[in-house]
């Protein structure tokens, strides 16, 4: 992977992950370093990520969903919708203000201020156009599910191809594995779970999918050409979630990570032997 700088959407992706029981706050992809040797540590950025933000407000940016905003700031998405009087189908728009500290009753009569409190900064150059409608979470994905051999611990290979980069536990060069493949090749969920992030806000990972499997494990799938799932969707092991690509890297490949309680682990210790 190439070195990366953090965009505001990327920081949001990391905050989102912190809401799912990871022991190191924003450590799911924090400290994940690259094949060029550069690294980023974000462990200190959200020590209280599990606690809901109860003051300030956030202005919706392109690519946001109600589900991702709620997760990012420690809220249950339905509660945040109710708090802000957002009715089904829970559509939000770029520039809309989401409040955390104002009561739901006050929201009905309180106009959005011209200046937003610095709960999160707006990404430079964000287009002021309506965001896509937000789908309710926990909707099953409808992409194909392919038969997959599973290891004793329940994991399956996320793609067919040669491993060209291995996990490094002794330094920060690689916190996952890279699998070579062909452009457009299926990328599969390595275990049952729910999509908690799908986007390109974390620089260096390209088009990225992150799946929460349970309170212990999450997995990440980077450099895709096209994403086929959305945040909040449930996926099955072997279900196609993306098409392999080369976004934010120099060749077609899949970067795959497994995190156990926020700490990177060697995926080859979990995947079935080939």
Helices and strands as residue ranges (DSSP letters): H 8-18, E 57-59, H 66-72, H 77-83, E 97-99, H 104-107, E 139-140, E 163-165, E 177-180, E 186-188, E 193-199, E 207-212, E 217-227, E 233-235, E 240-244, E 253-260, E 263-265, G 267-269
